[in-house]
Amino acid sequence: MESTAMITPGLARDLASLGRLGEATSTETVLRGLTTALAAGVPGCSGGSAEHWRDRRVLTSGSHSELITLVEGEREIGEGPSAEARNTEARVAVADVLTDTRWPRYAALATRCGVRSVLAVPIKVPPALLIVGLYSVRPEAFSPQGAQSLAEMLTEQVGVAMANMWDFDEVRTDAAQLQEALAGRALIDQAKGIIMQTSGCTAEAAFEELRRISQHHQVKVADLARLLVEEHQRKNRRR
């Protein structure tokens, strides 16, 4: 069997598309796209799963609900190929769950889900670790040679997609924080104007008054300004 037998043009195309970013891009959408691509593009693969581990928290996705149940069940019993791949950070294969003797409780779970062979591939994308699972309804679906080539492609393409997504998230967060800061500054300017109008003080004195009240009541200046502006608007509407 060729070492590239598990990689098809459709799979390569779908994995490369994971790195394309948009407003709706998230960890969930990347994992969902990954598992769907595996199920559709790997010869002999009946479904895929992905576990995204970061700071001891896990996000699970699967091409089929039964596989999410299987992965979560494996996590509960603490044994199986995905758990082994996470602990060792090495690729783990099960040629046939009916003859493999390493994890009898997992074998029972997998059999109930109709799974006969499994390939679990760890992908390190610091600070996260992804465990990608491939499942087949027939035994010996994943050759060692094909698994090596597939693991290399997954590591490259998924790693790029996740790194791009985190960079994109950072940009979106920075933009949101800047927008929030600008909105807060506008509210402060409005509040200063109200104080200046009612007391006849300077802009500097109005800001100092805002700061003094915010410290006394232990609230942010922007929050105090928002309350002052809202109260001023309510009074104007009642007139």
N, C-alpha and C positions, 0 to 999 in steps of 0.2 A: 504494500500500500504506500502511495506517495505521502511524503511528510506534510503536504499541503492539502490532503484529502478532506480535511474538516473545514477548509476555508473555501468558500465559493465567492464569485464576483458580487453576488447580492449581499452576502454577509460583509464583505470588505466595504462595500458602498454604505451599508446601513451603519456600520461601526464608525466610519469616517464622518457621517452626518451627525453623530452625537456631539461633535465639537462645535456645531453651528449654534450660536446663541441668539436668544430673543427675550422679549420681556417676560414670557411665560416659563423660561428655563429655570429649573430647580434641580436639586438632588433627586427628587422623586421622578421628574420627567426623564432625567438621564438614565436612572436605573430601570424605569419602565421601558424606555427605548432599547436599552441593552438586552433585557430579558426577551423582549419581542423579537429582536434581531437574531438572537441565538436560536429561538424556537423555529424561526422561519428559514434561517440561513445555514445552519450546521446540518450536514447530512446525518440522518439517524437520530437527531436530537428531537425529542418530543416536547420539551419545555425547558425554561431557564429560570433561575432565581438569582437574586443579588442581595447581599447583606452589606450595609455601609456602617462600619464601626468607627466611632469617633468619641473620645472622652468617655468610654465605657457605655455609650448610648448606641443603639442600633436602629437602623431603618431598613425594613425588609420589603422587597418587591419580588413579584413573580409573574411569569407569563400566564399562569393558571392559578386559581385560588387554592387548588389542592397542593400545589408546590409551596405556597406560603404557609399553609397548615403543616406541611412536612418539615420545612425549615424551622418553624417555631416549635414544633414538637421535638425536633432534634435538639434544639437549644434547651428545652425543659429537661430532657433526660440526660443531657450532657455527653452524648456520644454520637458518632457518625462522621461521615467524610467532611462535611463543612466545619464541624467543631474541630476535627483533626487538622484541617487546613489552616484554621485560625490559630490554633495553638502552636503549630510547627512552622507556619508561613511557607509551607511546601505543598505542591500539587498532590492531590489524593484521588485515586481512582478505585471504583468498585466495579469489577467486571460483571458480577452477577450477585445480587443481594441474596439469592437463594442458596448460594454456596459459600459466600464470604462469611467467615466466622468471627470477625473482629468485633462487630457491634450487633449482637442478636436483637436487642430492643429496637434499634434503628431499622434493622431488616424487616421487623414486623410492621413498623410504620410505613416504610417504603412500599412494601408489598400491598398494603391496603390502598395506597395511592396509585397502584399499577406500575410502579417504577421497578425496573430490573437492573439497570446499570447507571452509574453516576460518575461524574467528573467534577471535582471541586478545585477551583483555581484561585489562589490568593493574589491580590494585586495591591501593592503598597503605593499609596498616594499620600505621602505625609501631609498633614498629621492623621490621615484616615487609613483604614485598611478595608478593602473590599474583598468579599468572598463570593465568587461567581460560581454558580452551580449549573451543570448541564445534566439532563435526565433523559433516559430513553426507556421505552416500553419493552425493548428487547435486550438480551444480554450481550456483552462485549461490543457495544455500539461505538466505543471511543478507543481508537488505537493509541498506543503510547507515542508513536511517531507523530501522528496528527495532533495529539494533545499538546505536544511541545510547541509545534508551530502555531497552534491556536492560542496558547498561553502567551506567547511572545506578542502576537497581534493584539490580544486583549490588553496586555500590560501597556502597550504603546498607545493604542487608540483611546482606551478608557482613561488612562492617566492624563492624556492631553485634554479630554473632554472635562474631567473633573477639575483640573487646574484652571482651565479657561473659565469654567463656571464660577469658581471661587474668586478669580480676578474680577469677573463681571459683577458678582455680588458685592465685592468691596467698592467698586465704582458706584453701584446703585446706592449702597449705604452712605457713601460720602456725599452723593448728590442729595439724598434725602435729608441728611444732617445739615447740609448747606442751606437747603430750602427752608428747613425748620428754623435755622438761625436767622435767615433773612426775614421770615415771617415774624419771629420774636422781636427783631429790631424794629420792624414797622409798627408793631403794637406799642413798643416802648416810646417811639417817636410820637404816636397818637396820644399816649398817656401824658407825656411831657407837655404836649400842646394843651391838653385839658387843664393840667395844673397851672400852666403859665396863664391861661385865660381866666381862671378863677382867682388866682392869687396875684397876678401881675408880676411874677418873678421871672428871672432869666431861665434859659434852657438848662444851664449848668445847675442852678438851684433846684429846678424841677426834678432833674435826674437824682440829685442828692436826696431829695425828699422821698422819691421812689425807693432808693436804696436803703434809706433809714427805716422806712415802714416795712420793707421786705425782710430786713434783718430782725426787726422787732417781732414780726409774726412768723419768721423762719419759713418764708416762701421765696421762690425764685422771682427775680425782678420781672421777667417776661410773664410769669403767671399772674403776678400782681397787676401788671399793666393790662393784661387781658381782662381781668375782673373790673378794673377801673373803666376801660373802654366800653365793656358790655353794660355796666351800670349807667354810664353816661348816655348810651344809645337808648336804654329803656326809659330814662327820664325824658329824653327828647320825644320819644313816641307817645308818652302820656300827655305831652303839652298840646 
